[in-house]
Amino acid sequence: MKKAITTATLLICLSAVLSSCSAKDNVTDTASTASATESVTEAEKTEAATEAEETEAPAAADADAADFIGKWQAKDIIVDGEKSDDLWGAPAFTLFQIELNEDNTGTFTSFLFTDIDPEQITWSFNDEGKVVLEAVNEDIDLSGSYFVKEGDGMVFDMSDEMSEFKADLEKVDEFTPIPEDTEMSFSYSSEDDESFGGEWEISVDGDDVTVSEVTSE
């Protein structure tokens, strides 16, 4: 079973679908306005990306493998530019608790795992100043994800070509206990699409993600 990152990616895809539905409800009828807005948006994205690269490059170059050793816990989640201290009601700290040891071993813990037990991982520090994780077994898929140092904390980047998905991590002496009853839920409404309107609850059981509507009794 490939859990954690695979499940997280699925949740982000679901979020993207709902955001897309909402966007369709607010499309204007003026093509010129939409075109102008798109041009400005693309220009802003390009400028922001350039600034981010210029800022991140020196920080990555100055990082050292020893900077990453310790216990790291998520404090914020960033999804497509939106930052929050929770993801659909689940506190950020329940999603990612990662310990990196001096011998390049470590653990990866998340409530998205059925039993919330630490998964064994290994880590390496590359020439780009990034820490790359690998799972010891095949229970989780960490391919494409990495850490970079940012100030006193770290950024855990799990983004792909379709979505931005990052976590701001802070160094802690001890991890915050993850409640066994941690759940995700979200509300979505659309005047034109009643099939998605209402409150929904997400439950995760290994590879199985169930989304069910919450109804009033």
C-alpha positions as semicolon CSV with decimal commas, in nm:
position;residue;x (nm);y (nm);z (nm)
1;M;0,000;0,000;0,000
2;K;0,127;0,347;-0,084
3;K;-0,023;0,577;0,176
4;A;0,069;0,929;0,302
5;I;0,179;1,119;-0,008
6;T;-0,050;0,923;-0,241
7;T;-0,348;0,997;-0,017
8;A;-0,249;1,361;0,020
9;T;-0,227;1,398;-0,357
10;L;-0,577;1,252;-0,391
11;L;-0,713;1,501;-0,141
12;I;-0,551;1,790;-0,324
13;C;-0,700;1,669;-0,653
14;L;-1,043;1,666;-0,487
15;S;-0,984;2,020;-0,365
16;A;-0,886;2,125;-0,718
17;V;-1,206;1,973;-0,858
18;L;-1,422;2,167;-0,613
19;S;-1,229;2,488;-0,677
20;S;-1,281;2,437;-1,049
21;C;-1,656;2,400;-0,999
22;S;-1,665;2,719;-0,796
23;A;-1,465;2,905;-1,059
24;K;-1,709;2,806;-1,331
25;D;-1,991;2,966;-1,131
26;N;-1,813;3,301;-1,139
27;V;-1,699;3,323;-1,503
28;T;-1,767;3,665;-1,657
29;D;-1,921;3,715;-1,997
30;T;-1,658;3,969;-2,106
31;A;-1,379;3,792;-2,296
32;S;-1,153;4,097;-2,306
33;T;-1,164;4,136;-1,928
34;A;-1,081;3,770;-1,878
35;S;-0,793;3,790;-2,124
36;A;-0,646;4,099;-1,959
37;T;-0,678;3,946;-1,614
38;E;-0,510;3,627;-1,732
39;S;-0,219;3,823;-1,878
40;V;-0,165;4,012;-1,553
41;T;-0,195;3,692;-1,352
42;E;0,063;3,512;-1,564
43;A;0,300;3,808;-1,537
44;E;0,259;3,812;-1,159
45;K;0,321;3,437;-1,142
46;T;0,637;3,469;-1,350
47;E;0,767;3,754;-1,135
48;A;0,683;3,568;-0,813
49;A;0,851;3,251;-0,937
50;T;1,166;3,443;-1,030
51;E;1,179;3,611;-0,689
52;A;1,123;3,278;-0,515
53;E;1,408;3,115;-0,707
54;E;1,642;3,404;-0,628
55;T;1,549;3,386;-0,260
56;E;1,561;3,009;-0,228
57;A;1,889;2,954;-0,412
58;P;2,115;3,126;-0,156
59;A;1,929;2,964;0,134
60;A;1,969;2,617;-0,017
61;A;2,335;2,677;-0,092
62;D;2,400;2,786;0,268
63;A;2,221;2,484;0,416
64;D;2,413;2,195;0,568
65;A;2,302;1,838;0,633
66;A;2,337;1,894;1,007
67;D;2,073;2,169;0,987
68;F;1,806;1,910;0,911
69;I;1,874;1,667;1,197
70;G;1,601;1,658;1,460
71;K;1,224;1,642;1,496
72;W;1,012;1,844;1,256
73;Q;0,639;1,903;1,277
74;A;0,404;2,078;1,034
75;K;0,264;2,411;1,151
76;D;0,108;2,532;0,824
77;I;-0,012;2,375;0,500
78;I;0,011;2,561;0,168
79;V;-0,224;2,448;-0,110
80;D;-0,208;2,642;-0,438
81;G;-0,091;2,959;-0,263
82;E;-0,339;2,939;0,027
83;K;-0,180;2,892;0,371
84;S;-0,366;2,743;0,667
85;D;-0,285;2,578;0,999
86;D;-0,516;2,291;0,911
87;L;-0,630;2,092;0,610
88;W;-1,007;2,050;0,606
89;G;-1,023;2,052;0,985
90;A;-0,723;1,828;1,049
91;P;-0,452;2,028;1,234
92;A;-0,129;2,064;1,038
93;F;0,073;1,882;1,304
94;T;-0,135;1,566;1,251
95;L;-0,033;1,547;0,885
96;F;0,346;1,551;0,903
97;Q;0,577;1,463;1,192
98;I;0,922;1,374;1,064
99;E;1,239;1,287;1,254
100;L;1,578;1,285;1,081
101;N;1,869;1,112;1,258
102;E;2,243;1,166;1,218
103;D;2,288;0,821;1,059
104;N;2,053;0,919;0,771
105;T;1,764;0,717;0,908
106;G;1,439;0,860;1,034
107;T;1,065;0,827;1,081
108;F;0,758;0,968;0,906
109;T;0,429;0,988;1,098
110;S;0,086;1,106;0,982
111;F;-0,275;1,055;1,086
112;L;-0,331;0,950;0,725
113;F;-0,169;0,622;0,826
114;T;-0,431;0,383;0,960
115;D;-0,244;0,309;1,284
116;I;-0,055;0,642;1,323
117;D;0,266;0,445;1,377
118;P;0,597;0,596;1,257
119;E;0,711;0,468;0,918
120;Q;1,086;0,407;0,878
121;I;1,263;0,625;0,620
122;T;1,613;0,716;0,503
123;W;1,729;1,058;0,391
124;S;2,009;1,212;0,187
125;F;2,140;1,566;0,134
126;N;2,204;1,661;-0,229
127;D;2,411;1,928;-0,405
128;E;2,105;2,153;-0,440
129;G;2,076;2,187;-0,063
130;K;1,769;1,964;-0,050
131;V;1,693;1,666;0,170
132;V;1,539;1,379;-0,025
133;L;1,341;1,111;0,158
134;E;1,300;0,744;0,076
135;A;1,074;0,491;0,244
136;V;1,237;0,179;0,386
137;N;0,940;-0,033;0,274
138;E;0,671;0,014;0,011
139;D;0,397;0,125;0,249
140;I;0,447;0,491;0,160
141;D;0,550;0,671;-0,155
142;L;0,775;0,973;-0,100
143;S;0,899;1,005;-0,456
144;G;0,931;1,365;-0,574
145;S;0,908;1,516;-0,226
146;Y;1,193;1,700;-0,055
147;F;1,291;1,942;0,224
148;V;1,457;2,281;0,194
149;K;1,576;2,500;0,479
150;E;1,387;2,825;0,531
151;G;1,491;3,045;0,822
152;D;1,470;2,847;1,145
153;G;1,227;2,602;0,988
154;M;1,192;2,380;0,683
155;V;0,958;2,350;0,389
156;F;0,838;2,004;0,289
157;D;0,748;2,024;-0,081
158;M;0,515;1,764;-0,230
159;S;0,399;1,970;-0,528
160;D;0,357;1,826;-0,875
161;E;0,291;1,973;-1,220
162;M;-0,080;2,016;-1,138
163;S;-0,091;2,142;-0,780
164;E;0,117;2,320;-0,518
165;F;0,123;2,129;-0,190
166;K;0,374;2,229;0,077
167;A;0,409;2,219;0,453
168;D;0,594;2,464;0,675
169;L;0,773;2,261;0,941
170;E;0,904;2,380;1,276
171;K;1,165;2,208;1,490
172;V;1,028;2,065;1,816
173;D;1,168;1,888;2,121
174;E;0,876;1,644;2,123
175;F;0,597;1,575;1,877
176;T;0,243;1,680;1,964
177;P;0,037;1,362;2,020
178;I;-0,194;1,291;1,726
179;P;-0,554;1,228;1,841
180;E;-0,682;0,892;1,722
181;D;-1,016;1,048;1,624
182;T;-0,862;1,308;1,387
183;E;-1,089;1,364;1,086
184;M;-1,121;1,587;0,784
185;S;-1,439;1,765;0,677
186;F;-1,526;2,051;0,446
187;S;-1,822;2,258;0,334
188;Y;-1,890;2,346;-0,028
189;S;-2,178;2,531;-0,186
190;S;-2,268;2,617;-0,543
191;E;-2,584;2,776;-0,675
192;D;-2,550;2,601;-1,009
193;D;-2,425;2,262;-0,897
194;E;-2,642;2,116;-0,622
195;S;-2,460;1,782;-0,645
196;F;-2,163;1,931;-0,455
197;G;-2,344;2,171;-0,222
198;G;-2,347;2,100;0,151
199;E;-2,111;1,966;0,416
200;W;-1,888;1,668;0,348
201;E;-1,678;1,440;0,563
202;I;-1,359;1,263;0,457
203;S;-1,239;0,940;0,615
204;V;-0,906;0,777;0,536
205;D;-0,837;0,407;0,585
206;G;-0,504;0,313;0,432
207;D;-0,544;0,356;0,057
208;D;-0,921;0,402;0,086
209;V;-1,052;0,758;0,095
210;T;-1,427;0,794;0,152
211;V;-1,610;1,123;0,097
212;S;-1,964;1,129;0,235
213;E;-2,220;1,405;0,272
214;V;-2,318;1,504;0,625
215;T;-2,697;1,516;0,652
216;S;-2,911;1,664;0,928
217;E;-3,129;1,420;1,116
